[in-house]
Amino acid sequence: MLDWTNIIIAAIGTGGLTGLFLIAERKTSAALKNMQVMFDNLQGLYDKLQSRYDVETDKVGKLYDQISEKNEKLDAANTKAATSELKRCDCITCKYRVPPLSDQWRMDVDVQEKGGQNEQ
């Protein structure tokens, strides 16, 4: 037991115990500095990626706007084609070109089927 007391007294007297605390504190300080450097690096990387993400998101938004604009034009063109198809006269030899959806056209078709002339 006497040996341990001598060792403890010698450590306290020469500053060995405070040296142990200082070594632990230095390790903690170095670890904190290392963590701060890593955090700064990650923060810079995050900012860079965030700005790139914003640019790409804007690009995708513009492309979606272009797609919707082209879809609207295509829809208008398809509607125009469908309405012109509905209004087209099926009787090519007829000199009175009447759209097939009108009531007059139905009467004209009945007259043609009976062998008569179109009247208007």
GUTORSE-33494 format. One record per residue: residue in one letter; x, y, z of N, C-alpha, C, CB in turn. Coordinates in steps of 0.1 Angstrom, whole numbers, plus 2048, in hexadecimal, padded with zeros to 3 digits. Each point is the difference from the previous one (the first is absolute). Glycine has a CB too. Layout:
! residues N
AXYZXYZXYZXYZ
...
! end
This chain:
! residues 120
M8087F48007F880C80080980D8007EE7F380C
L81D80B7FA80980B8018058047F28067F9817
D7FB7FE7E08058037F37F68087F880D7EB800
W7E78128027F58087F87FF80E8057F47EC7FD
T80E8168107FF80E80580C8087FC7F47F8814
N8188017EB80B8077FB7FF8047F180E7F4810
I7EC8037E97FE8037F17F680C7FF8047E77FA
I7F181980D7F680A7FF80680D8057EE7F0804
I81981080780680D80480A8057F67FD7F9818
A80B7FE7E280A8047F67F98067F48107EF809
A7E580B7F37F88057F47FA80D8037FB7E97F9
I80081A8127FA80C80480B80B8017EC7F580C
G81E8077FB80B80A8028078047F38037F6816
T7FE8017E08088047F47F68057F58117EF806
G7E38117FD7F68047F67FC7F67F6809816803
G7F97DD8007FC7F57F77F17FF7FF8157F4807
L7E480E8047F17FF7FF7FA80B7F88017F5817
T8058177EB7FB80B7F78047FE7F2802810813
G8097EA7EB8047FC7F27F67F77F9818803807
L7E37F38017F67F77FB7F48087FC8097ED80E
F7F281C7FA7F48087FD8038097F47F9800818
L8138057E78038097F48017F87F380D80F810
I7F87E57F18017F77F47F27FD7FC8167F6807
A7E18068027F27FD7FC7F980D7FA7FF7EE813
E80481E7F37FA80C7FB8058037F27FE809818
R80F7F57E68068027F37FA7F77F581580780B
K7E87EC7F97FA7F77F77F28057FD80E7ED809
T7EB8178017F28057FD80080C7F77F97F7817
S8118127EC80180C7F88037FD7F280780D814
A8027EA7EA8047FC7F27F47F97F98187FD807
A7E17FB8007F47F97FA7F680B7FC8047EB80E
L7FA81F7FB7F680A7FD8048087F37FA802819
K8138017E78058087F47FE7F77F381180C80F
N7F27E77F27FF7F77F57F18007FC8147F2807
M7E380D8027F28007FD7FB80D7FA7FC7F0813
Q80A81B7F17FC80D7FB8058017F180180A817
V80B7F17E68058007F27F77F77F8817804808
M7E57F07FD7F87F77F87F28077FE80C7EC809
F7EF81B8017F38067FE80180C7F67FB7FA818
D80F80D7E880280B7F68017FA7F280C80E811
N7FB7E77EE8017FA7F27F27FB7FC8187F9805
L7E18018047F37FB7FC7F680B7FE8047EC80E
Q7FD81F7F97F780B7FE8038067F2800805819
G80D7FC7E38038057F37FB7F77F581480B809
L7ED7E87F97FB7F67F67F18017FF8137F1805
Y7E68118077F18018007FC80D7F87FF7F3816
D8088187ED7FC80C7F98027FF7F180780D814
K8047EC7E88027FE7F17F67F77FA818803804
L7E47F28037F67F77FB7F280780080D7ED808
Q7F081B8027F48078017FE80A7F48007FE819
S80B8097E47FF8097F47FE7F97F380E81080D
R7F97E57F27FE7F77F47F27FB7FF8187FA801
Y7E380180B7F27FB8007F680B7FC8077F0812
D7FB81C7F27F780B7FD8018037F180380A816
V8097F67E48018027F17F97F57F981680B803
E7EC7E88017F97F57F97F18008028157F3803
T7E78118097F18018027FA80B7F78037F8818
D8048137E67FB80B7F77FF7FA7F280A81280F
K8017E77ED8007FA7F27F57F77FE819802800
V7E47F580A7F57F77FF7F38077FF80D7EF80C
G7F181B7FC7F48088007FE8077F2802804819
K8088017E17FF8067F37FC7F67F6811811806
L7F57E37FB7FD7F57F67F17FC8028187F8801
Y7E380780B7F27FD8027F780A7FA8067F4815
D7FE8197ED7F880B7FA8007FE7F0806810813
Q8057ED7E78017FE7F27F77F47FC81780A7FF
I7E97EB8097F87F57FC7F18038018127F1809
S7EA8178017F28038017FC80A7F58027FD819
E80780C7E37FD8097F57FE7F87F380D81280B
K7FC7E47F37FF7F87F47F47F78008198017FE
N7E37FA80E7F47F88017F48087FD80B7F2811
E7F581B7F37F48097FE7FF8027F080380B817
K8097F87E38008027F17FB7F37F9812811802
L7F37E48037FC7F37FA7F17FE8028177F6803
D7E480D8087F27FE8037F78097F78067FA818
A7FF8127E77F880A7F78007FB7F1807813810
A8057E87EC8017FB7F27F77F37FE8188097FF
N7E87EE80B7F87F47FF7F18048008127F380C
T7EA8177FD7F28048007FC8067F3802804818
K8078047E27FD8067F37FF7F67F580C814807
A7FD7E27F97FF7F57F77F37F88018197FF800
A7E37FE80D7F47F88027F48087FB80B7F5814
T7F48187EF7F48087FC8008017F180080D816
S80B7F57E48008017F17FD7F27FA811812801
E7F27E38057FC7F37FC7F17FE8018177F7806
L7E480E8057F17FF8017F98097F68037FB819
K8028107E47FA8097F68027FC7F2802812811
R8067E57EC8047FC7F27F47F97FA8187FD806
C7E58077ED7F57FA7F88057F37FB7F68177FA
D8027DF8078047F27FB7FC7FF7F27FD7F7816
C7FB8117E47FC7FF7F28098087F87E87FC806
I8227FE7F480B8077F97FA8057F28117F180B
T7E68087EF7FB8057F37F680B8008057E97F8
C7F68198147F680B80280680D7FE7F47F1810
K8048187E980580E7FE7FD80980C7FE7FD7E7
Y7F87FE8217FD80880C8067F980C7EA8077F6
R8217FE80E8087FA80B7FA80480D8158007F2
V7E47F88147F980280D8077F880B7EA8067F3
P8187FF8188057F880B7F67F580480D813808
P7F87E17FB7F77F48027F880280D8107F27F4
L7F38178157F980180D7F48097FF8157FB80B
S7E980C7EA7F58098007F37F97FC8108137FA
D7E57F28097F37FA7FC7FE8017F17F6806816
Q80E8057E47FF8017F28087F57F97FE819802
W80D7E38038087F57FA7F87F380081680B807
R7E47F28047F87F48017F58007F58057FE819
M7F580D7E57F58017F68067FE7F27F380F80F
D8197F77EF8077FF7F38047F17FD808817803
V7FC7E28088047F27FE7F37F87FC813802810
D7E28017F77F47F97FC7FC8027F27F8802818
V80980B7E37FD8037F28097F97F77F7817807
Q8167E97FC80A7F97F77FD7F17FF811812806
E7EB7E88057FE7F28007F47FD7F880A7FE817
K7EC80B7E87F47FE7F78038047F27F2804814
G81A8017E98048037F27FD80F7FC7FB7E87FB
G80182080F7FE80E7FD80C8098017E97FC808
Q8158117F680A80A80180080680E7FF8057E7
N80C80081E80180780D7FA80E7FE8157F4807
E7E38108027FA80D7FF80480880C7EC7F77F3
Q81781680B80380980B7FB80D7FD8147F3805
! end
